[in-house]
Amino acid sequence: MIAFGPVPSRRLGRSLGVNNIPDKVCSYACVYCQIGRTLTMKVEREPFYEPEFVFEEVSRKVDEVRERGERIDYITFVPDGEPTLDINLGLEVELLRDLEVPLAILTNSSLIWRKDVREDLLAFDYVSLKVDAVSEALWRRIDRPHKSLSLERILDGMLAFRDDFEGTIVTETMLVNIEYGDELERIADFLVDLKPEKAYIAVPTRPPAEKWVGPASEEAINLAYQLFSERLGGRVEYLIGYEGNAFASTGNVVEDILSITAVHPMREEALRELLWKNNADWSVVEGLLQEGKLIRLNYRGGTFYMRALKSRKP
């Protein structure tokens, strides 16, 4: 399913998601990824779906949401892999402009060293760049990039994009339970040069790809906030809370559950609220579990439900 939501976003309000990459094609295999392990590592761009098909699917979803009187703050490319691997990304953005909704993208930044990728990203209103590390060893440990990628080229590509982009740039730094040494200070120094409108500090809040992964210590999270704030002033925010249960309903509860959980693992309380909105009961979820379409995951005392993607199978 190409379009899903809208889902509640701590950054983007009510975000209608665009899933333009199949499960799970990516240039990274991040230890904390909520989608699961990377099935196909790629760095070469290629077509995945026809741009017209992507537009039709998103347009249909936008019409459904508007007919219910609900708002959409952004249409956001946040797929089951790295969105800039899609060679048709620029064409899709051009078509989606007709819907008159601001366009956002959450990218791992891995291909931003490429001029064609930067040109595609320039068409967005809001671009979120991943900056988990700026030193080679930690970058490879946390993000586990494709072997051909160069961190130096990626960082230079971000700075080049910053020079040309007129929209909103934000960064996200995911902090996990490892030793950072002086890395947080190095990241802070890089952010000074990048000049994001916001620098978000995140921790894993949903079940990660690797079972050993958890949030960084409170000391590390606080240190990151202090270091980033010293250099960026008030442009630093935590991204560590629960985004809420305000998931939109189309009237087809099974389609809603499967499309949302393909990209966005849902907490049990959010799933129960979605069922309530549709006058449905928990038997719908039990049925999807029995059919093997949905899986149940536990993480840090919470219960989550996710579509049974190949990337999540043991």
C-alpha positions in Angstrom: 0.0 0.0 0.0 1.6 3.2 -1.2 -0.3 5.7 1.0 -1.2 5.4 4.6 -2.5 7.4 7.5 -2.6 10.2 8.4 -0.6 9.2 11.4 0.3 11.4 14.4 3.9 12.8 14.0 5.8 14.6 16.7 7.4 16.7 14.1 4.8 17.0 11.3 1.5 17.0 13.0 -1.0 14.9 10.9 1.2 13.2 8.3 0.0 11.3 5.4 2.7 8.7 4.6 4.0 7.7 1.2 5.6 4.3 1.1 7.6 4.5 -2.2 10.2 1.7 -1.4 9.4 -2.0 -1.0 10.2 -3.9 2.2 13.1 -3.5 2.9 15.4 -2.0 0.4 17.9 0.4 2.0 21.4 1.7 1.9 21.7 1.2 5.6 21.0 -1.6 8.1 20.5 0.5 11.2 20.6 -1.4 14.4 17.5 0.4 15.7 15.3 0.3 12.6 11.6 -0.2 13.5 11.0 -1.9 10.1 13.4 -4.7 10.9 16.5 -6.0 9.1 17.5 -4.8 5.7 16.7 -7.4 3.1 18.3 -5.8 0.1 21.3 -3.4 0.4 21.4 -0.9 -2.4 23.0 2.4 -3.3 22.1 2.6 -7.0 18.8 4.4 -7.7 16.1 2.5 -9.6 12.4 2.7 -10.3 10.1 0.9 -8.0 6.6 2.1 -8.8 5.2 4.2 -11.7 5.0 7.8 -10.6 1.4 8.0 -11.9 0.5 5.1 -9.7 2.0 6.7 -6.7 0.1 9.9 -7.4 -3.2 8.1 -7.9 -2.8 6.2 -4.6 -1.9 9.3 -2.6 -4.6 11.4 -4.3 -7.2 8.8 -3.5 -6.1 8.8 0.2 -6.1 12.6 0.3 -9.7 12.7 -1.0 -10.8 10.1 1.5 -9.3 12.1 4.4 -10.7 15.4 3.2 -14.2 13.9 2.7 -14.1 13.0 6.4 -13.3 16.6 7.3 -9.8 15.6 8.7 -6.7 17.7 8.1 -3.4 16.7 6.6 -0.4 18.8 7.6 2.1 17.1 5.4 2.4 14.4 2.8 5.6 12.6 3.9 7.9 10.2 2.2 8.7 7.7 5.0 8.8 4.3 3.4 10.0 0.7 4.2 13.5 1.7 3.0 15.5 4.7 1.9 13.2 7.0 -0.1 15.9 8.6 -2.2 16.8 5.2 -3.8 13.6 5.8 -5.9 14.8 7.3 -9.2 11.3 8.6 -9.9 11.2 10.6 -6.7 11.4 14.0 -8.4 8.6 13.1 -10.8 6.4 11.9 -7.9 7.0 15.2 -6.1 6.1 17.2 -9.2 2.8 15.3 -9.5 1.9 15.5 -5.9 2.3 19.3 -5.9 -1.2 19.4 -7.5 -2.7 18.2 -4.2 -1.7 21.5 -2.5 -0.3 19.9 0.7 3.2 20.6 1.9 5.7 17.8 1.1 8.2 16.3 3.5 10.8 13.6 3.4 12.7 11.7 6.1 16.0 10.5 4.6 18.9 8.7 6.1 21.1 11.2 4.0 23.2 8.3 2.6 22.8 9.4 -1.1 22.9 13.2 -0.6 26.4 13.3 -2.0 24.8 12.7 -5.4 23.8 15.8 -7.3 20.6 14.2 -8.7 19.4 13.3 -5.2 20.1 16.8 -3.9 18.1 18.2 -6.9 15.1 15.9 -6.0 15.3 17.0 -2.4 15.2 20.7 -3.3 11.6 20.2 -4.4 10.4 19.4 -0.9 9.2 21.9 1.7 10.6 19.9 4.7 13.7 17.6 4.7 14.8 15.6 7.7 18.4 14.4 7.6 19.8 11.6 9.7 23.0 12.6 11.6 23.6 9.6 13.9 27.4 9.9 13.9 30.2 11.9 12.2 33.0 9.6 12.8 33.6 6.4 10.7 33.7 3.8 13.5 30.4 4.8 15.2 28.6 5.4 11.9 29.4 1.9 10.8 28.4 0.5 14.1 25.1 2.2 14.4 23.9 2.7 10.8 25.7 -0.2 9.2 26.0 1.4 5.8 26.5 -0.2 2.4 30.3 -0.9 2.1 30.6 1.5 -0.9 29.4 4.6 1.0 31.7 7.3 2.3 30.8 9.2 5.4 32.9 12.2 4.4 31.1 12.5 1.1 27.7 12.3 2.8 28.6 15.0 5.3 29.9 17.2 2.5 26.7 16.5 0.6 24.5 17.7 3.5 26.4 21.0 3.6 26.1 21.5 -0.1 22.4 20.8 0.1 22.1 23.3 2.9 23.6 26.0 0.7 20.9 25.5 -2.0 17.7 24.6 0.0 15.2 27.2 0.8 12.8 25.0 2.8 13.0 23.6 6.3 15.9 21.4 7.2 15.9 19.4 10.4 18.2 16.7 11.7 17.6 13.6 13.7 20.2 12.0 15.9 19.2 8.6 17.3 20.9 7.8 20.5 21.3 4.1 21.5 22.9 2.2 24.4 26.5 2.4 23.4 29.5 4.4 24.5 29.8 7.7 22.6 33.0 9.1 24.0 33.5 12.6 22.4 31.2 11.8 19.5 28.3 13.9 20.8 30.6 17.0 20.8 31.7 16.2 17.2 28.1 15.9 16.1 27.3 19.3 17.7 30.2 20.9 15.9 28.9 19.5 12.6 25.4 20.8 13.3 26.8 24.3 13.7 28.0 24.2 10.1 24.7 22.6 8.8 22.5 25.1 10.6 19.3 23.1 10.8 16.0 24.8 11.8 15.7 22.0 14.5 18.1 19.4 15.7 16.0 16.5 17.1 17.5 14.1 19.7 15.7 10.7 19.5 15.8 7.3 21.1 14.3 4.0 20.0 10.6 4.0 21.1 9.5 1.0 19.0 10.9 -2.5 18.7 14.3 -2.2 17.0 16.0 -4.5 14.4 18.5 -5.8 16.9 17.3 -7.1 20.3 20.2 -5.6 22.2 19.3 -2.1 21.2 17.7 0.3 23.7 17.8 4.0 24.5 21.0 5.7 25.5 21.5 6.5 29.1 19.9 9.5 30.6 23.4 11.0 31.1 24.2 10.7 27.3 20.8 12.1 26.3 21.2 15.1 28.6 24.8 15.6 27.5 23.7 15.6 23.8 21.0 18.2 24.6 23.4 20.4 26.5 26.1 20.3 23.8 23.7 20.8 20.9 22.0 23.7 22.7 25.2 25.4 23.5 25.9 25.6 19.8 22.4 25.9 18.3 20.5 27.8 21.0 16.8 27.0 21.2 16.8 24.9 18.1 17.1 21.6 19.9 14.3 19.3 20.8 13.8 15.9 22.3 12.0 13.3 20.1 11.6 10.7 22.8 7.9 10.9 23.8 4.9 9.0 22.6 3.3 10.6 19.5 -0.3 9.8 20.6 -3.1 7.7 19.2 -4.6 10.0 16.7 -4.5 7.6 13.7 -7.0 8.4 10.9 -9.6 5.9 9.8 -10.8 5.4 6.2 -13.7 3.2 7.2 -11.9 0.0 6.2 -10.3 -1.0 9.4 -8.3 -4.0 8.1 -6.8 -1.8 5.3 -6.0 0.9 7.8 -4.3 -1.5 10.2 -2.2 -3.2 7.5 -1.2 0.0 5.7 -0.2 1.8 8.9 1.7 -1.1 10.5 3.6 -1.8 7.3 5.7 1.3 8.2 4.6 2.4 11.7 4.4 -0.2 14.4 1.3 0.6 16.5 1.0 0.4 20.3 -1.8 -1.8 21.6 -3.7 1.3 23.0 -3.5 3.1 19.6 -4.8 0.0 17.8 -7.7 -0.4 20.3 -8.6 3.3 19.7 -8.6 2.8 15.9 -10.9 -0.2 16.3 -13.2 1.8 18.5 -13.4 4.6 15.8 -14.6 1.9 13.3 -17.1 0.2 15.7 -14.9 -2.9 15.5 -13.7 -5.2 18.3 -10.4 -7.0 19.1 -11.4 -10.0 17.1 -10.3 -8.1 14.0 -6.7 -8.1 15.3 -6.9 -11.7 16.5 -8.0 -12.7 13.0 -5.1 -10.9 11.4 -2.7 -12.5 13.8 -4.1 -16.0 13.0 -3.9 -15.3 9.3 -0.2 -14.4 9.7 -0.8 -10.8 8.4 0.1 -9.2 11.7 2.7 -9.9 14.3 2.9 -8.9 18.0 6.1 -7.5 19.4 7.2 -6.5 22.9 9.6 -3.7 23.7 10.4 -2.1 27.0 7.2 -3.1 28.7 5.0 -2.1 25.7 3.1 -4.3 23.2 3.3 -3.3 19.5 1.6 -4.7 16.4 3.2 -4.7 13.0 2.4 -6.0 9.6 4.2 -9.4 9.0 6.9 -8.1 6.7 9.8 -10.3 5.6 12.1 -7.9 7.4 10.5 -8.8 10.7 10.6 -12.6 10.4 13.3 -14.4 12.5 
